[in-house]
Amino acid sequence: MSISGLDRTQRIAARDLTVKAALLGLHHAQQIHYTQGPQRWEGIQHKLVAAKGRFPFHADCSSFVTWCLWNGLHHTFKVDDIVNGTHWQSGYTGTLAQHGRQVIHLANVLPGDVVLYGPAPTFEHTAIVVGYDHKIPVVVSNGSEPGPFLLPYNYRGDGPGGGGQFRRYI
Amino acid sequence: MTDPVDDDPEYADEKVAHVDLPPLTDPTTVPPDETDEADQ
């Protein structure tokens, strides 16, 4: 049984939807404002579906990652909130860290996996894997007002190998 | 679920379609990330 309960074909579709949501946000970075206020959950609260070209105008790192996974897991496949365990209503790096399963080896990282940065157990930042660049995972990270950015996963020193970790929810 | 997923046969040989990505941002140009906080 997979983490999400989805079969292989469904997981591939869920990863694709998750990645497309992240890239939609990336392409509209100037319209997405960074906030840690309650507006950061508008992507899920207002059911903004990336496949329809809709995205939140407000988000922080964890709400952006969660919105991407909501697109992949919940909107199409109605998967319960296995990402933060809050019925898709809230979350942060600490709840992300309490769910899913860790991916240890770089070679096993897949698009749709999540990177947690900073010290366990609650960590400090998160980003979502969207592909590879010369076999190095690439993430979309929304950690400040100019973001989201497309970056190598190790753009910070406190990611996997430096205290952080990869986690999988799909 | 805290056990690593690496050796889980469910995920063995899982292939994903290649995604064409735009150019990466130079990490040295990115402002420091805000520290994530739990909801109040």
Backbone of each chain as ProteinMPNN parsed JSONL, in Angstrom:
{"seq_chain_A": "MSISGLDRTQRIAARDLTVKAALLGLHHAQQIHYTQGPQRWEGIQHKLVAAKGRFPFHADCSSFVTWCLWNGLHHTFKVDDIVNGTHWQSGYTGTLAQHGRQVIHLANVLPGDVVLYGPAPTFEHTAIVVGYDHKIPVVVSNGSEPGPFLLPYNYRGDGPGGGGQFRRYI", "coords_chain_A": {"N_chain_A": [[0.847, -1.193, 0.0], [0.571, 2.16, -0.897], [1.682, 5.358, 0.431], [-0.304, 7.262, 0.117], [-2.395, 5.659, -0.573], [-3.039, 5.452, -3.173], [-2.934, 3.818, -6.4], [-0.294, 2.797, -8.687], [-0.646, 4.018, -11.239], [-2.415, 6.063, -10.586], [-0.806, 7.474, -8.815], [1.196, 8.459, -10.463], [-0.283, 10.233, -11.977], [-1.085, 11.932, -9.917], [1.367, 12.997, -9.108], [2.009, 14.416, -11.393], [-0.043, 16.343, -11.45], [0.526, 17.687, -9.086], [3.085, 18.73, -9.576], [2.496, 20.365, -11.778], [0.883, 22.258, -10.547], [2.74, 23.509, -8.868], [4.461, 24.604, -10.785], [2.735, 26.318, -12.069], [2.358, 28.198, -10.065], [4.983, 29.117, -9.923], [5.228, 30.361, -12.427], [3.593, 32.487, -12.056], [4.74, 34.108, -10.184], [4.994, 36.83, -9.565], [2.466, 37.542, -8.893], [1.87, 36.206, -6.628], [1.804, 36.682, -3.294], [3.857, 36.734, -0.45], [2.884, 35.531, 2.662], [2.369, 34.889, 6.138], [0.006, 34.967, 7.301], [-3.585, 34.314, 7.767], [-4.574, 34.336, 5.159], [-2.953, 32.748, 3.689], [-3.943, 30.243, 3.251], [-5.767, 30.356, 1.236], [-5.683, 29.131, -1.252], [-6.498, 26.461, -0.953], [-8.805, 26.78, 0.619], [-10.475, 28.24, -1.092], [-10.676, 26.507, -3.09], [-8.928, 26.529, -5.374], [-8.073, 25.424, -8.336], [-5.336, 24.185, -9.962], [-5.247, 22.995, -12.482], [-7.195, 24.295, -13.781], [-6.093, 26.671, -14.166], [-5.991, 28.257, -11.94], [-4.754, 29.811, -8.978], [-3.349, 30.513, -5.714], [-3.21, 33.865, -4.42], [-1.88, 34.517, -2.209], [0.476, 33.082, -0.043], [2.603, 31.014, 2.004], [5.648, 29.171, 2.595], [4.91, 26.54, 3.478], [2.116, 26.451, 3.11], [1.988, 26.77, 0.389], [3.318, 24.455, -0.589], [1.555, 22.567, 0.471], [-0.809, 23.245, -0.872], [-0.083, 22.568, -3.508], [0.164, 19.754, -3.252], [-2.427, 19.189, -2.469], [-3.782, 19.676, -4.837], [-2.815, 17.501, -6.309], [-3.495, 15.242, -4.757], [-6.024, 15.5, -3.428], [-7.992, 17.006, -4.903], [-8.489, 15.611, -7.303], [-8.399, 12.873, -6.565], [-9.539, 12.675, -4.088], [-8.206, 12.182, -1.706], [-7.758, 12.005, 1.768], [-6.46, 14.404, 4.195], [-3.41, 13.617, 4.337], [-1.134, 14.931, 4.531], [-0.735, 17.129, 6.301], [-2.494, 16.426, 8.27], [-4.775, 17.833, 9.079], [-7.258, 18.035, 7.974], [-6.967, 19.404, 5.576], [-6.84, 22.096, 6.297], [-4.93, 23.562, 7.634], [-1.478, 23.871, 8.672], [2.105, 23.375, 8.933], [5.712, 23.349, 8.722], [6.271, 21.668, 10.842], [4.025, 19.97, 11.095], [4.019, 18.839, 8.581], [6.314, 17.333, 8.85], [5.484, 15.371, 10.542], [4.008, 13.664, 9.086], [3.608, 11.537, 6.14], [6.408, 9.829, 4.601], [9.903, 9.415, 5.051], [12.377, 9.963, 2.532], [15.369, 8.589, 1.914], [17.593, 8.243, 0.148], [19.074, 10.081, -2.455], [18.751, 9.285, -5.096], [16.288, 8.116, -5.101], [14.383, 10.032, -4.934], [11.413, 11.571, -6.004], [9.459, 13.573, -8.33], [7.097, 15.72, -6.79], [7.694, 14.922, -4.262], [8.727, 16.231, -1.064], [10.834, 18.737, 0.36], [12.27, 19.277, 3.478], [13.712, 21.799, 5.37], [16.214, 22.772, 7.726], [16.452, 22.399, 11.343], [15.304, 19.302, 12.78], [12.769, 18.73, 15.288], [10.785, 20.222, 14.042], [11.577, 21.736, 11.892], [12.256, 24.42, 9.443], [11.697, 25.43, 6.937], [10.196, 24.699, 3.746], [9.931, 23.045, 0.558], [8.933, 22.043, -2.784], [9.569, 19.216, -4.815], [10.055, 19.303, -8.284], [11.252, 18.235, -10.486], [14.288, 17.41, -12.234], [17.689, 18.475, -12.527], [20.349, 17.693, -14.28], [20.293, 15.27, -12.843], [20.021, 16.162, -10.276], [17.689, 16.901, -7.801], [15.202, 19.366, -8.34], [13.571, 22.155, -6.939], [10.502, 23.965, -6.28], [10.298, 26.805, -4.439], [8.766, 28.751, -1.993], [9.592, 31.06, -0.172], [9.785, 33.718, 0.427], [8.851, 37.148, -0.315], [9.542, 37.748, -3.1], [9.347, 35.236, -4.263], [7.464, 32.463, -5.731], [10.518, 30.552, -6.321], [12.589, 28.736, -8.658], [14.784, 26.265, -7.888], [17.891, 24.483, -7.197], [17.679, 21.634, -5.04], [19.462, 21.778, -2.964], [20.014, 24.404, -2.375], [20.089, 25.651, 0.016], [22.016, 25.156, 2.966], [20.968, 23.607, 4.957], [19.352, 21.537, 4.201], [18.465, 18.183, 3.082], [20.993, 16.041, 4.223], [22.122, 18.015, 5.638], [20.765, 18.28, 7.968], [18.128, 18.581, 7.235], [15.462, 16.963, 5.329], [14.112, 14.739, 2.79], [10.67, 14.13, 2.08], [7.869, 12.008, 1.443], [4.52, 11.975, 0.254], [2.752, 11.099, -1.604]], "CA_chain_A": [[0.0, 0.0, 0.0], [1.34, 3.4, -0.934], [1.393, 6.303, 1.512], [-1.581, 7.924, -0.19], [-3.417, 4.681, -0.908], [-3.241, 5.457, -4.624], [-2.14, 2.837, -7.125], [0.827, 3.396, -9.415], [-1.147, 4.92, -12.286], [-2.949, 7.246, -9.912], [0.303, 8.246, -8.234], [1.855, 9.191, -11.547], [-1.164, 11.372, -12.278], [-1.044, 12.858, -8.777], [2.642, 13.724, -9.169], [1.915, 15.36, -12.506], [-0.902, 17.448, -11.026], [1.25, 18.422, -8.044], [4.155, 19.493, -10.23], [1.899, 21.424, -12.593], [0.446, 23.324, -9.63], [3.935, 24.247, -8.445], [4.981, 25.387, -11.915], [1.796, 27.422, -12.29], [2.735, 29.215, -9.097], [6.264, 29.696, -10.343], [5.009, 31.242, -13.573], [2.831, 33.654, -11.608], [5.4, 34.525, -8.948], [4.762, 38.244, -9.247], [1.1, 37.709, -8.383], [1.749, 35.473, -5.372], [2.42, 37.456, -2.215], [4.239, 35.916, 0.697], [2.303, 35.893, 3.951], [2.127, 33.829, 7.111], [-1.332, 35.206, 7.837], [-4.605, 33.329, 7.391], [-4.813, 34.301, 3.713], [-2.063, 31.788, 3.031], [-4.674, 29.012, 2.952], [-6.843, 30.619, 0.276], [-5.623, 28.197, -2.38], [-7.338, 25.294, -0.639], [-10.121, 27.233, 1.087], [-11.278, 28.682, -2.237], [-10.624, 25.418, -4.089], [-8.286, 27.059, -6.583], [-7.54, 24.236, -9.009], [-4.281, 24.58, -10.904], [-5.574, 22.5, -13.825], [-8.071, 25.306, -14.374], [-5.324, 27.901, -14.245], [-6.215, 29.079, -10.752], [-3.689, 29.691, -7.989], [-3.528, 31.487, -4.623], [-2.455, 35.113, -4.485], [-1.156, 34.606, -0.942], [0.949, 31.776, 0.433], [3.972, 30.922, 2.516], [6.279, 27.961, 2.054], [4.184, 25.307, 3.773], [0.787, 26.457, 2.489], [2.187, 26.562, -1.049], [3.59, 23.022, -0.77], [0.323, 21.834, 0.761], [-1.749, 23.494, -1.987], [0.363, 21.738, -4.642], [-0.197, 18.363, -2.976], [-3.91, 19.137, -2.469], [-4.147, 19.518, -6.244], [-2.499, 16.157, -6.763], [-4.084, 14.165, -3.96], [-7.415, 15.639, -2.981], [-8.959, 17.512, -5.876], [-8.847, 14.552, -8.259], [-8.524, 11.535, -5.99], [-10.27, 12.767, -2.825], [-7.405, 11.653, -0.607], [-7.815, 12.804, 2.988], [-5.241, 15.171, 4.457], [-2.291, 12.829, 4.855], [0.029, 15.797, 4.411], [-0.596, 17.803, 7.597], [-3.412, 15.83, 9.233], [-5.67, 18.873, 9.607], [-8.403, 18.133, 7.049], [-6.602, 20.393, 4.552], [-7.214, 23.426, 6.792], [-3.788, 24.273, 8.222], [-0.254, 23.082, 8.698], [3.397, 24.04, 8.806], [6.753, 22.337, 8.56], [6.198, 20.704, 11.94], [3.017, 18.947, 10.795], [4.523, 18.103, 7.414], [7.325, 16.384, 9.324], [4.819, 14.295, 11.288], [3.247, 12.849, 8.143], [4.393, 11.033, 5.028], [7.546, 8.977, 4.928], [11.169, 9.987, 4.615], [13.147, 9.385, 1.427], [16.753, 8.735, 2.362], [18.591, 8.31, -0.922], [18.801, 11.088, -3.481], [18.328, 8.632, -6.338], [14.906, 7.663, -4.976], [13.484, 11.192, -4.85], [10.507, 11.712, -7.15], [8.674, 14.808, -8.366], [5.985, 15.665, -5.837], [8.254, 14.775, -2.917], [8.878, 17.513, -0.362], [12.073, 18.934, 1.1], [12.209, 20.032, 4.727], [14.996, 22.427, 5.673], [16.39, 23.238, 9.088], [16.574, 21.331, 12.336], [14.169, 18.532, 13.271], [11.646, 18.024, 14.673], [9.771, 21.061, 13.384], [12.152, 22.298, 10.671], [12.051, 25.871, 9.31], [11.309, 25.81, 5.576], [9.865, 23.553, 2.912], [9.797, 23.286, -0.887], [8.434, 20.838, -3.435], [10.386, 18.745, -5.94], [9.303, 19.349, -9.541], [12.0, 17.588, -11.568], [15.714, 17.234, -12.009], [18.65, 19.167, -13.371], [21.535, 16.843, -14.203], [20.017, 14.268, -11.803], [19.857, 16.82, -8.984], [16.309, 17.359, -7.664], [14.931, 20.794, -8.432], [12.384, 22.464, -6.143], [9.876, 25.276, -6.259], [10.357, 27.258, -3.057], [8.101, 30.032, -1.755], [10.033, 31.424, 1.16], [9.873, 35.167, 0.617], [7.951, 37.881, -1.209], [9.785, 37.63, -4.543], [9.122, 33.885, -4.744], [8.302, 31.267, -5.682], [11.701, 30.404, -7.15], [12.994, 27.395, -9.079], [16.131, 26.169, -7.32], [18.353, 23.147, -6.823], [17.182, 21.323, -3.687], [20.504, 22.065, -1.968], [20.362, 25.835, -2.397], [20.369, 25.968, 1.412], [22.883, 24.137, 3.538], [20.313, 22.83, 6.013], [18.436, 20.56, 3.616], [18.929, 16.796, 3.255], [22.439, 15.97, 4.377], [22.524, 19.089, 6.537], [19.754, 18.371, 9.022], [16.79, 18.471, 6.652], [15.139, 15.656, 4.762], [13.056, 14.57, 1.793], [9.536, 13.336, 2.537], [6.904, 11.639, 0.391], [3.119, 11.887, 0.685], [1.956, 10.545, -2.702]], "C_chain_A": [[0.884, 1.246, 0.0], [0.923, 4.313, 0.216], [0.006, 6.906, 1.334], [-2.722, 6.939, -0.399], [-3.699, 4.614, -2.4], [-2.413, 4.353, -5.272], [-1.12, 3.564, -8.006], [0.359, 4.397, -10.474], [-1.692, 6.206, -11.676], [-1.833, 8.112, -9.35], [1.016, 9.063, -9.301], [1.026, 10.417, -11.922], [-1.107, 12.405, -11.165], [0.258, 13.654, -8.77], [2.59, 14.795, -10.255], [1.075, 16.579, -12.105], [-0.205, 18.324, -9.985], [2.322, 19.31, -8.653], [3.581, 20.636, -11.062], [1.387, 22.575, -11.732], [1.648, 24.167, -9.216], [4.462, 25.137, -9.569], [4.036, 26.528, -12.272], [2.106, 28.56, -11.319], [4.028, 29.911, -9.47], [6.063, 30.707, -11.466], [4.234, 32.505, -13.207], [3.43, 34.226, -10.313], [5.087, 35.97, -8.571], [3.373, 38.487, -8.678], [0.892, 36.994, -7.046], [2.526, 36.217, -4.298], [2.68, 36.557, -1.016], [3.549, 36.42, 1.959], [2.229, 34.664, 4.838], [0.786, 34.036, 7.794], [-2.337, 34.191, 7.319], [-4.887, 33.259, 5.897], [-3.973, 33.242, 3.011], [-2.774, 30.492, 2.657], [-5.746, 29.198, 1.898], [-6.832, 29.658, -0.902], [-6.511, 26.987, -2.175], [-8.734, 25.737, -0.219], [-11.04, 27.607, -0.073], [-11.251, 27.67, -3.381], [-10.089, 25.909, -5.439], [-7.526, 25.922, -7.256], [-6.559, 24.655, -10.094], [-4.603, 24.139, -12.329], [-6.526, 23.449, -14.557], [-7.384, 26.667, -14.444], [-5.465, 28.796, -13.037], [-5.153, 28.786, -9.697], [-3.921, 30.723, -6.89], [-2.691, 32.743, -4.862], [-1.641, 35.336, -3.206], [-0.751, 33.203, -0.503], [2.281, 31.966, 1.143], [4.539, 29.581, 2.049], [5.413, 26.728, 2.263], [2.789, 25.294, 3.16], [0.91, 26.27, 0.981], [2.436, 25.082, -1.346], [2.305, 22.218, -0.561], [-0.699, 22.027, -0.349], [-1.366, 22.652, -3.208], [-0.068, 20.287, -4.437], [-1.714, 18.181, -2.918], [-4.401, 18.972, -3.904], [-3.927, 18.083, -6.713], [-3.282, 15.071, -6.058], [-5.586, 14.304, -3.748], [-8.364, 16.035, -4.095], [-9.419, 16.413, -6.832], [-9.179, 13.243, -7.571], [-9.178, 11.519, -4.611], [-9.526, 12.117, -1.658], [-7.541, 12.588, 0.595], [-6.464, 13.482, 3.237], [-4.202, 14.299, 5.164], [-1.004, 13.65, 4.854], [0.304, 16.521, 5.741], [-1.51, 17.22, 8.673], [-4.373, 16.829, 9.846], [-6.892, 19.081, 8.697], [-8.2, 19.241, 6.016], [-6.953, 21.819, 5.004], [-6.038, 24.213, 7.346], [-2.561, 23.372, 8.131], [0.973, 23.964, 8.63], [4.448, 22.948, 8.745], [6.696, 21.265, 9.653], [5.174, 19.611, 11.7], [3.388, 18.17, 9.53], [5.493, 17.008, 7.867], [6.708, 15.196, 10.046], [4.05, 13.351, 10.374], [4.141, 12.418, 6.981], [5.508, 10.117, 5.499], [8.814, 9.58, 4.343], [11.734, 9.234, 3.414], [14.616, 9.645, 1.754], [17.701, 9.043, 1.211], [18.151, 9.257, -2.039], [18.231, 10.458, -4.747], [16.871, 8.2, -6.295], [13.907, 8.811, -4.919], [12.689, 11.317, -6.147], [9.856, 13.094, -7.142], [7.432, 14.66, -7.477], [6.446, 15.366, -4.427], [8.54, 16.173, -2.358], [10.244, 17.56, 0.317], [11.774, 19.753, 2.353], [13.607, 20.528, 5.059], [15.023, 22.849, 7.141], [16.359, 22.084, 10.069], [15.248, 20.637, 12.642], [13.941, 18.904, 14.747], [10.688, 18.912, 13.879], [10.257, 21.675, 12.081], [11.755, 23.781, 10.516], [11.538, 26.288, 7.944], [10.999, 24.548, 4.791], [9.715, 23.983, 1.459], [9.4, 21.968, -1.535], [9.268, 20.491, -4.669], [9.522, 18.726, -7.203], [10.034, 18.669, -10.697], [13.458, 17.506, -11.199], [16.504, 18.138, -12.956], [19.967, 18.41, -13.222], [21.448, 15.902, -12.995], [19.936, 14.863, -10.398], [18.408, 17.298, -8.867], [16.214, 18.887, -7.657], [13.614, 21.064, -7.699], [11.801, 23.815, -6.534], [9.742, 25.653, -4.788], [9.7, 28.626, -2.937], [8.41, 30.496, -0.33], [10.139, 32.903, 1.434], [9.034, 35.852, -0.45], [8.294, 37.738, -2.699], [9.485, 36.251, -5.114], [7.728, 33.699, -5.308], [9.474, 31.317, -6.68], [11.892, 28.935, -7.527], [14.467, 27.24, -8.739], [16.581, 24.717, -7.196], [17.984, 22.884, -5.373], [18.168, 21.745, -2.608], [20.945, 23.527, -2.01], [20.585, 26.362, -0.988], [21.197, 24.822, 1.998], [22.212, 23.251, 4.557], [19.21, 21.929, 5.462], [18.921, 19.143, 3.887], [20.449, 16.717, 3.246], [22.977, 17.037, 5.311], [21.509, 19.316, 7.636], [18.338, 18.234, 8.501], [16.552, 17.094, 6.065], [14.146, 15.788, 3.606], [11.925, 13.774, 2.438], [8.568, 13.117, 1.377], [5.504, 11.479, 0.986], [2.244, 11.208, -0.371], [2.143, 9.019, -2.753]], "O_chain_A": [[1.818, 1.365, 0.793], [-0.076, 4.06, 0.89], [-0.755, 7.038, 2.293], [-3.889, 7.332, -0.403], [-4.513, 3.804, -2.842], [-1.343, 3.99, -4.782], [-1.094, 4.794, -8.059], [0.91, 5.492, -10.586], [-1.456, 7.3, -12.19], [-1.906, 9.34, -9.401], [1.392, 10.212, -9.073], [1.567, 11.498, -12.156], [-1.082, 13.608, -11.426], [0.258, 14.846, -8.462], [3.057, 15.919, -10.069], [1.45, 17.715, -12.395], [-0.331, 19.549, -10.004], [2.455, 20.482, -8.3], [4.115, 21.745, -11.053], [1.449, 23.735, -12.14], [1.58, 25.396, -9.214], [4.859, 26.278, -9.335], [4.478, 27.584, -12.725], [2.116, 29.731, -11.699], [4.155, 31.13, -9.352], [6.66, 31.784, -11.453], [4.223, 33.476, -13.964], [2.714, 34.755, -9.464], [4.935, 36.291, -7.392], [3.127, 39.517, -8.051], [-0.147, 37.16, -6.407], [3.746, 36.364, -4.381], [1.846, 35.74, -0.627], [3.625, 37.605, 2.283], [2.05, 33.544, 4.36], [0.469, 33.347, 8.764], [-1.991, 33.314, 6.527], [-5.383, 32.244, 5.409], [-4.251, 32.881, 1.867], [-2.269, 29.723, 1.839], [-6.557, 28.297, 1.678], [-7.881, 29.399, -1.493], [-7.192, 26.539, -3.097], [-9.73, 25.151, -0.643], [-12.238, 27.325, -0.04], [-11.733, 27.935, -4.482], [-10.712, 25.727, -6.485], [-6.462, 25.513, -6.791], [-6.908, 25.385, -11.022], [-4.265, 24.84, -13.283], [-6.647, 23.41, -15.781], [-8.015, 27.682, -14.742], [-5.101, 29.971, -13.09], [-4.711, 27.647, -9.547], [-4.621, 31.71, -7.114], [-1.603, 32.681, -5.435], [-0.81, 36.243, -3.142], [-1.539, 32.261, -0.583], [2.991, 32.946, 0.916], [3.95, 28.93, 1.186], [5.201, 25.953, 1.331], [2.319, 24.241, 2.73], [0.03, 25.675, 0.358], [1.826, 24.521, -2.257], [2.008, 21.301, -1.326], [-1.385, 21.079, -0.73], [-2.239, 22.087, -3.868], [-0.606, 19.663, -5.352], [-2.223, 17.121, -3.283], [-5.335, 18.21, -4.157], [-4.756, 17.521, -7.429], [-3.689, 14.09, -6.68], [-6.33, 13.331, -3.876], [-9.441, 15.452, -4.219], [-10.608, 16.305, -7.132], [-10.138, 12.57, -7.948], [-9.351, 10.45, -4.026], [-10.141, 11.572, -0.741], [-7.451, 13.808, 0.457], [-5.467, 13.177, 2.583], [-4.125, 14.248, 6.392], [0.077, 13.132, 5.138], [1.43, 16.521, 6.237], [-1.321, 17.491, 9.859], [-4.749, 16.692, 11.01], [-7.477, 20.164, 8.661], [-9.147, 19.928, 5.633], [-7.321, 22.655, 4.178], [-6.144, 25.428, 7.512], [-2.609, 22.268, 7.587], [0.888, 25.15, 8.309], [4.12, 21.762, 8.72], [7.03, 20.104, 9.415], [5.406, 18.454, 12.052], [3.101, 16.978, 9.426], [5.49, 15.899, 7.331], [7.327, 14.137, 10.153], [3.501, 12.349, 10.833], [5.279, 12.872, 6.853], [5.538, 9.69, 6.653], [8.792, 10.181, 3.269], [11.583, 8.017, 3.301], [15.042, 10.795, 1.857], [18.505, 9.973, 1.28], [17.007, 9.226, -2.494], [17.345, 11.021, -5.39], [16.274, 7.942, -7.34], [12.7, 8.575, -4.862], [13.235, 11.184, -7.242], [9.714, 13.716, -6.089], [6.808, 13.6, -7.431], [5.677, 15.534, -3.481], [8.585, 17.157, -3.095], [10.745, 16.54, 0.79], [11.109, 20.788, 2.291], [14.569, 19.761, 5.031], [14.004, 23.228, 7.717], [16.251, 20.924, 9.671], [14.206, 21.283, 12.752], [14.882, 19.362, 15.395], [9.864, 18.402, 13.12], [9.448, 22.09, 11.251], [11.02, 24.325, 11.339], [10.998, 27.385, 7.798], [11.476, 23.464, 5.124], [9.411, 25.141, 1.169], [9.511, 20.906, -0.922], [9.623, 21.365, -5.46], [8.406, 18.206, -7.198], [9.473, 18.544, -11.786], [13.828, 17.527, -10.025], [16.036, 18.505, -14.034], [20.618, 18.473, -12.179], [22.403, 15.76, -12.23], [19.795, 14.12, -9.426], [17.936, 18.028, -9.738], [17.03, 19.584, -7.054], [12.66, 20.297, -7.823], [12.501, 24.689, -7.046], [9.152, 24.919, -3.995], [10.031, 29.549, -3.681], [7.599, 30.342, 0.583], [10.531, 33.315, 2.526], [8.561, 35.204, -1.384], [7.37, 37.613, -3.504], [9.378, 36.104, -6.332], [6.923, 34.629, -5.359], [9.434, 32.001, -7.703], [11.436, 28.026, -6.833], [15.306, 27.99, -9.237], [15.748, 23.817, -7.099], [17.976, 23.807, -4.559], [17.776, 22.034, -1.477], [22.097, 23.848, -1.719], [21.205, 27.411, -0.812], [21.084, 23.672, 1.572], [22.791, 22.255, 4.992], [18.254, 21.601, 6.165], [19.7, 18.92, 4.813], [21.105, 17.264, 2.359], [24.134, 16.984, 5.731], [21.404, 20.418, 8.176], [17.441, 17.818, 9.235], [17.34, 16.172, 6.274], [13.448, 16.792, 3.465], [12.167, 12.867, 3.233], [8.469, 13.933, 0.461], [5.331, 10.923, 2.071], [1.125, 10.789, -0.074], [1.558, 8.353, -3.607]]}, "seq_chain_B": "MTDPVDDDPEYADEKVAHVDLPPLTDPTTVPPDETDEADQ", "coords_chain_B": {"N_chain_B": [[3.669, 7.377, 9.975], [6.902, 6.733, 9.792], [8.978, 5.294, 8.821], [11.577, 4.947, 6.394], [10.965, 5.288, 2.879], [12.42, 4.215, 0.931], [13.091, 1.45, 0.477], [10.681, 0.322, -0.048], [8.757, -1.869, -1.857], [6.524, -1.06, -3.223], [7.086, 1.303, -4.458], [9.08, 0.72, -6.196], [10.914, 1.124, -9.113], [9.262, 3.138, -10.041], [8.232, 5.21, -12.518], [8.38, 8.477, -13.861], [7.075, 11.036, -15.947], [9.215, 13.006, -17.985], [9.845, 16.379, -17.205], [9.916, 19.446, -18.713], [11.763, 22.073, -17.587], [11.88, 25.562, -16.738], [14.696, 27.898, -16.831], [16.816, 27.666, -13.957], [16.775, 29.621, -10.937], [19.425, 31.693, -9.888], [20.85, 30.742, -6.95], [22.24, 32.538, -5.325], [21.005, 34.917, -5.614], [18.673, 34.861, -4.284], [16.51, 35.966, -1.719], [16.845, 35.507, 1.879], [15.001, 32.757, 3.235], [11.88, 33.093, 4.903], [11.242, 32.011, 8.241], [9.251, 29.228, 8.819], [6.136, 29.084, 10.551], [3.944, 27.742, 13.052], [0.349, 27.711, 12.82], [-1.42, 30.278, 14.493]], "CA_chain_B": [[4.576, 6.577, 9.155], [8.202, 7.366, 9.854], [10.018, 4.474, 8.201], [11.925, 5.436, 5.055], [10.218, 4.682, 1.786], [13.373, 3.794, -0.101], [13.075, 0.018, 0.188], [9.298, -0.127, -0.207], [8.573, -2.359, -3.234], [5.417, -0.349, -3.863], [7.614, 2.423, -5.239], [10.199, 0.283, -7.022], [10.864, 1.397, -10.561], [8.202, 4.077, -10.401], [8.735, 6.15, -13.515], [7.581, 9.684, -14.056], [7.361, 11.705, -17.212], [10.167, 14.111, -17.926], [9.231, 17.703, -17.203], [10.797, 20.525, -19.159], [11.735, 23.148, -16.602], [12.535, 26.815, -17.127], [16.011, 28.053, -16.192], [16.811, 27.802, -12.502], [17.206, 30.883, -10.36], [20.726, 31.677, -9.223], [20.568, 30.775, -5.505], [22.859, 33.675, -4.635], [20.153, 36.088, -5.786], [17.411, 34.627, -3.568], [16.537, 36.458, -0.337], [16.71, 34.444, 2.889], [13.638, 32.293, 3.46], [11.253, 33.323, 6.205], [11.083, 30.788, 9.031], [7.847, 28.818, 8.872], [5.579, 29.095, 11.9], [2.651, 27.083, 13.206], [-0.803, 28.611, 12.873], [-1.712, 30.775, 15.848]], "C_chain_B": [[5.931, 7.265, 9.101], [9.283, 6.537, 9.175], [10.309, 4.963, 6.786], [11.222, 4.628, 3.967], [11.131, 4.022, 0.767], [13.28, 2.32, -0.493], [11.673, -0.538, 0.012], [9.08, -0.58, -1.651], [7.437, -1.674, -3.973], [5.943, 0.735, -4.81], [8.77, 2.017, -6.157], [9.932, 0.584, -8.491], [9.72, 2.311, -10.958], [8.783, 5.14, -11.328], [7.805, 7.346, -13.594], [8.007, 10.349, -15.355], [8.37, 12.824, -16.998], [9.417, 15.437, -18.006], [10.265, 18.723, -17.682], [10.656, 21.698, -18.203], [12.354, 24.415, -17.17], [13.892, 26.909, -16.449], [15.877, 28.241, -14.676], [17.232, 29.218, -12.097], [18.594, 30.704, -9.744], [20.501, 31.78, -7.716], [21.157, 31.977, -4.786], [22.017, 34.938, -4.749], [18.856, 35.982, -4.985], [17.498, 35.181, -2.149], [16.426, 35.305, 0.654], [15.24, 34.05, 3.06], [13.155, 32.723, 4.84], [11.15, 31.987, 6.931], [9.612, 30.461, 9.177], [7.376, 28.726, 10.322], [4.266, 28.34, 11.911], [1.555, 28.118, 13.224], [-1.069, 29.011, 14.31], [-3.152, 30.468, 16.246]], "O_chain_B": [[6.081, 8.283, 8.425], [10.395, 7.025, 8.973], [9.392, 5.351, 6.061], [10.933, 3.443, 4.132], [10.665, 3.349, -0.152], [13.381, 1.985, -1.673], [11.498, -1.754, -0.069], [9.202, 0.225, -2.574], [7.386, -1.699, -5.203], [5.322, 1.04, -5.828], [9.37, 2.866, -6.817], [8.851, 0.319, -9.016], [9.257, 2.262, -12.098], [9.705, 5.87, -10.963], [6.593, 7.225, -13.414], [9.151, 10.232, -15.792], [8.373, 13.494, -15.966], [8.473, 15.586, -18.783], [11.352, 18.836, -17.116], [9.568, 22.248, -18.03], [13.26, 24.343, -18.0], [14.211, 26.093, -15.584], [14.949, 28.889, -14.192], [17.947, 29.906, -12.825], [18.884, 29.668, -9.146], [20.007, 32.804, -7.244], [20.637, 32.397, -3.752], [22.281, 35.924, -4.061], [18.035, 36.899, -5.003], [18.464, 34.897, -1.441], [15.954, 34.228, 0.291], [14.351, 34.901, 3.034], [13.911, 32.719, 5.811], [10.988, 30.945, 6.296], [8.818, 31.299, 9.604], [8.136, 28.335, 11.207], [3.555, 28.297, 10.907], [1.784, 29.269, 13.595], [-0.961, 28.197, 15.228], [-3.575, 30.811, 17.35]]}, "name": "protein", "num_of_chains": 2, "seq": "MSISGLDRTQRIAARDLTVKAALLGLHHAQQIHYTQGPQRWEGIQHKLVAAKGRFPFHADCSSFVTWCLWNGLHHTFKVDDIVNGTHWQSGYTGTLAQHGRQVIHLANVLPGDVVLYGPAPTFEHTAIVVGYDHKIPVVVSNGSEPGPFLLPYNYRGDGPGGGGQFRRYIMTDPVDDDPEYADEKVAHVDLPPLTDPTTVPPDETDEADQ"}
